[in-house]
Amino acid sequence: MRRAAVAIVLICLAVGGLGACGGDADRARLSAALEGSRPIGFRTADGVRLAGRLFGPEDATAGVVLAHMLPADQSSWFPFADRLGDQGYLVLTFDFRGYCPGGDAGCSAGTKDPDRAPIDLAAAVRALRERGADAIALVGASMGGTAALVVAAEDPDGIAAVVTLSAPEQLGGLVAGPDVLARVEAATLFLAGTEDATAAASAQAFFEHAGAPKQVELLTTADHGTELLDGNQGERSRDLVLGWLARYLPPAGPGLMGSASG
């Protein structure tokens, strides 16, 4: 099943990109990514039930939570989650409250509320820890990236690394200002497109206020959030995220692949 789906994607790429097969290629890619994944449900501290999906080996001790952007849902992460799972991570995608795409993408209860995104993300972290991940990284797109910084600030000893893709400094009552960055002890990587001006300015501001180890990368693109992983800077973006995680949260466990600072 998975080999057939991958073959369809390769054929489409050979004849002119994913657009050559349109929706068929997209469905094939999602089918390949979902092979071996499993749905889960968990509750937030204020009682809202969220839908999630696990990728990767069940016995992995290094975990990654992927937090989606507004107005996307967890399915925007599925192909990358599958790749991380192949690297040996236990990976959790989830729908923030009020996001209910249905089907494999799940359905979370409640009403959409960016202000409560950190509550939802903190619940996802707990769910991953309950399944054996004792070292965790957060990777968030746009809204999810801002929430990741807030959660890392609230759990400074429990988060090893944070990666943000086009995260804003503020979205309504969701704010990751200098006071938040000062409390983040995780290794932080900030990505944004140079033509996504607000996101680029936020990435630079995050970098200036974050403690080491840290890195900011402004890529020549207008893509936003998870679009960075698939657009004209997709290969570079994926390599940066994978490299950062391998450096600060190696799949075999912290410290087994060495450490670096900067």
C-alpha positions as CSV (number, residue, x, y, z in Angstrom):
1,M,0.0,0.0,0.0
2,R,2.7,2.5,1.0
3,R,5.0,1.5,-1.8
4,A,2.2,2.0,-4.3
5,A,1.4,5.4,-2.9
6,V,5.0,6.5,-3.0
7,A,5.3,5.2,-6.6
8,I,2.3,7.5,-7.7
9,V,4.1,10.5,-6.2
10,L,7.3,9.6,-8.0
11,I,5.5,9.3,-11.3
12,C,3.8,12.6,-10.9
13,L,7.2,14.3,-10.0
14,A,8.7,12.7,-13.1
15,V,6.1,14.1,-15.5
16,G,6.0,17.6,-14.1
17,G,5.6,17.8,-10.4
18,L,2.7,17.0,-8.0
19,G,0.5,19.3,-10.0
20,A,0.6,16.9,-12.9
21,C,-1.5,14.5,-11.0
22,G,-3.3,17.1,-8.9
23,G,-5.4,15.7,-6.1
24,D,-4.4,12.1,-6.8
25,A,-0.8,12.9,-5.9
26,D,-1.8,14.7,-2.7
27,R,-4.0,11.8,-1.6
28,A,-1.2,9.3,-2.4
29,R,1.3,11.3,-0.4
30,L,-1.1,11.5,2.6
31,S,-1.8,7.8,2.3
32,A,1.9,7.0,2.3
33,A,2.4,9.2,5.3
34,L,-0.4,7.7,7.3
35,E,0.7,4.1,6.9
36,G,1.5,2.8,10.3
37,S,0.3,5.9,12.2
38,R,-2.4,5.6,14.8
39,P,-5.1,8.0,16.1
40,I,-5.3,9.0,19.8
41,G,-7.4,11.3,21.9
42,F,-6.5,13.2,25.1
43,R,-7.9,16.0,27.3
44,T,-6.6,19.4,28.1
45,A,-6.3,20.8,31.6
46,D,-9.7,22.5,31.2
47,G,-11.4,19.4,30.0
48,V,-11.5,19.7,26.2
49,R,-11.0,16.5,24.3
50,L,-8.5,16.8,21.4
51,A,-7.8,14.5,18.5
52,G,-4.2,13.5,17.7
53,R,-2.2,11.1,15.7
54,L,1.0,9.2,16.6
55,F,3.9,8.4,14.1
56,G,7.1,6.5,14.6
57,P,8.2,3.7,16.9
58,E,6.1,3.1,20.0
59,D,9.2,2.5,22.2
60,A,11.0,5.7,21.2
61,T,12.1,7.9,24.1
62,A,12.6,11.1,22.1
63,G,9.4,12.7,21.1
64,V,8.3,15.6,18.9
65,V,5.0,17.5,19.1
66,L,4.0,19.2,15.8
67,A,1.6,22.2,16.3
68,H,-0.3,23.4,13.3
69,M,-1.0,27.0,12.1
70,L,-4.2,28.9,11.7
71,P,-6.4,28.0,9.7
72,A,-4.8,24.6,8.9
73,D,-5.2,21.4,10.9
74,Q,-3.0,18.5,11.9
75,S,-3.0,17.0,8.4
76,S,-0.7,19.7,7.3
77,W,2.0,18.0,9.3
78,F,1.4,14.4,8.2
79,P,4.1,14.0,5.6
80,F,6.8,15.6,7.8
81,A,5.6,13.6,10.9
82,D,6.1,10.4,8.9
83,R,9.6,11.5,8.0
84,L,10.4,12.2,11.6
85,G,9.0,8.9,12.6
86,D,11.3,7.2,10.1
87,Q,14.2,9.0,11.9
88,G,13.3,7.2,15.1
89,Y,11.1,9.9,16.9
90,L,7.8,9.3,18.5
91,V,5.8,12.1,16.9
92,L,2.4,13.6,17.8
93,T,0.3,15.8,15.6
94,F,-3.0,17.1,16.9
95,D,-5.9,19.5,16.1
96,F,-6.2,22.5,18.4
97,R,-9.6,22.9,20.0
98,G,-12.4,23.7,17.6
99,Y,-10.6,22.2,14.6
100,C,-12.6,19.3,13.2
101,P,-11.5,18.4,9.6
102,G,-12.8,14.8,10.1
103,G,-11.5,11.5,8.7
104,D,-7.9,10.7,9.3
105,A,-7.3,14.4,10.3
106,G,-9.6,13.9,13.4
107,C,-12.0,16.2,15.2
108,S,-11.2,18.2,18.4
109,A,-14.0,19.4,20.6
110,G,-14.5,23.0,21.8
111,T,-14.4,26.4,20.0
112,K,-11.4,27.8,18.2
113,D,-9.4,30.0,20.5
114,P,-5.8,31.0,19.8
115,D,-5.5,32.3,23.3
116,R,-5.8,28.8,24.7
117,A,-3.4,27.2,22.2
118,P,-0.7,26.8,24.9
119,I,-3.2,24.8,27.0
120,D,-3.8,22.5,24.1
121,L,-0.1,22.1,23.3
122,A,0.7,21.4,26.9
123,A,-1.8,18.6,26.9
124,A,-0.2,17.2,23.8
125,V,3.2,17.2,25.6
126,R,1.6,15.3,28.5
127,A,0.1,12.8,26.1
128,L,3.5,12.1,24.5
129,R,5.2,11.8,27.9
130,E,2.5,9.3,29.0
131,R,3.5,7.2,26.0
132,G,7.2,7.0,27.1
133,A,8.8,10.1,25.6
134,D,11.1,11.5,28.3
135,A,12.8,14.1,26.0
136,I,10.6,16.3,23.9
137,A,10.9,18.9,21.2
138,L,8.2,21.3,19.9
139,V,7.9,22.3,16.3
140,G,5.2,24.8,15.6
141,A,3.9,26.7,12.5
142,S,2.7,30.2,12.9
143,M,0.2,30.1,15.8
144,G,1.6,26.7,16.8
145,G,5.1,28.2,16.9
146,T,4.1,31.0,19.2
147,A,2.3,28.5,21.5
148,A,5.4,26.4,21.5
149,L,7.5,29.2,22.9
150,V,4.9,29.9,25.6
151,V,4.8,26.2,26.6
152,A,8.6,26.0,26.6
153,A,8.8,29.0,28.9
154,E,6.3,27.4,31.3
155,D,8.2,24.0,31.2
156,P,11.8,25.1,30.9
157,D,13.4,21.9,32.1
158,G,11.1,19.6,30.1
159,I,11.5,20.8,26.5
160,A,14.9,20.1,24.8
161,A,14.3,22.1,21.6
162,V,11.8,24.4,19.9
163,V,11.5,25.2,16.2
164,T,9.2,27.9,14.9
165,L,8.1,28.4,11.3
166,S,6.7,31.9,10.6
167,A,5.6,32.4,14.2
168,P,4.1,35.8,15.1
169,E,5.1,37.6,18.3
170,Q,1.4,38.1,19.1
171,L,-1.9,36.7,17.9
172,G,-4.8,38.1,19.9
173,G,-4.0,37.2,23.5
174,L,-1.4,34.7,22.5
175,V,1.9,36.5,23.1
176,A,5.6,35.4,23.0
177,G,7.4,38.6,24.0
178,P,10.8,39.2,25.5
179,D,9.7,38.0,28.9
180,V,8.6,34.7,27.5
181,L,11.8,34.2,25.5
182,A,13.9,34.9,28.6
183,R,12.4,31.9,30.3
184,V,12.9,29.5,27.4
185,E,15.9,27.2,28.1
186,A,15.4,25.0,25.1
187,A,17.6,25.2,22.0
188,T,15.6,27.5,19.6
189,L,15.5,27.7,15.8
190,F,13.5,30.4,14.2
191,L,12.5,30.1,10.5
192,A,10.7,32.5,8.3
193,G,10.5,33.8,4.7
194,T,12.1,37.1,3.7
195,E,9.0,38.0,1.7
196,D,6.7,37.2,4.7
197,A,7.7,40.5,6.3
198,T,5.9,40.2,9.7
199,A,7.0,36.7,10.3
200,A,10.6,37.6,9.3
201,A,10.6,40.5,11.8
202,S,9.2,38.3,14.5
203,A,11.8,35.6,13.9
204,Q,14.6,38.2,14.2
205,A,13.1,39.6,17.4
206,F,12.8,36.1,18.9
207,F,16.4,35.4,18.1
208,E,17.6,38.6,19.7
209,H,15.8,37.9,23.0
210,A,16.4,34.1,23.2
211,G,19.2,32.6,25.1
212,A,21.8,30.3,23.5
213,P,21.8,27.9,21.8
214,K,19.8,29.6,19.1
215,Q,19.7,30.2,15.4
216,V,17.6,32.3,13.0
217,E,17.2,31.5,9.3
218,L,15.4,33.9,6.9
219,L,14.8,32.0,3.6
220,T,14.1,33.6,0.2
221,T,10.4,32.8,-0.1
222,A,6.9,34.1,0.7
223,D,5.8,30.8,2.0
224,H,4.3,30.7,5.5
225,G,4.3,28.1,8.3
226,T,4.3,24.5,7.1
227,E,4.3,25.8,3.5
228,L,8.0,26.4,4.1
229,L,8.5,22.6,4.2
230,D,7.1,22.2,0.7
231,G,7.8,25.4,-1.2
232,N,10.8,26.7,-3.1
233,Q,12.9,26.5,0.0
234,G,11.4,23.2,1.1
235,E,14.6,21.1,1.1
236,R,16.5,23.7,3.0
237,S,13.7,24.1,5.5
238,R,13.4,20.4,6.1
239,D,17.2,20.0,6.4
240,L,17.3,22.8,9.0
241,V,14.6,21.4,11.2
242,L,15.9,17.8,11.0
243,G,19.5,19.0,11.7
244,W,18.4,21.0,14.7
245,L,16.5,18.1,16.2
246,A,19.3,15.7,15.5
247,R,21.7,18.1,17.3
248,Y,19.6,18.8,20.4
249,L,17.2,15.8,20.5
250,P,18.9,12.8,18.9
251,P,16.4,10.0,18.4
252,A,18.5,7.6,20.5
253,G,18.3,9.9,23.5
254,P,19.9,13.1,24.7
255,G,23.7,13.2,24.7
256,L,24.3,10.1,22.6
257,M,25.1,12.1,19.5
258,G,27.1,14.9,21.2
259,S,26.1,18.5,21.9
260,A,26.9,21.9,20.5
261,S,26.3,25.5,21.5
262,G,25.9,28.8,19.6
